């Protein structure tokens, strides 16, 4: 598997843990399988940077998936990351 294929596989696996379309339960706990324990997730949108530990990101997204903020997420076309 090329580096490009590995990155694309990891990216797809990342978004897959949040998929909750058609009543499917998101598998947010699997997020920890994709990162080293010291891993960080960085959101850099709208001129605002937010840094999360994997645990913090897990809890924030689990809350969004549980309280109805994020519904019918997933099922889109595959994502390709260019390196």
Buried (B, 14 or more C-beta within 10 A) or exposed (E): EEEEEEBBEEBEEBEEBBBBEEEEEBEBEBBBEBBEEEBEBEEEEEEEEEEBBBEEBBEBBBEBBEEEEBEEBBEEEEEEEEE
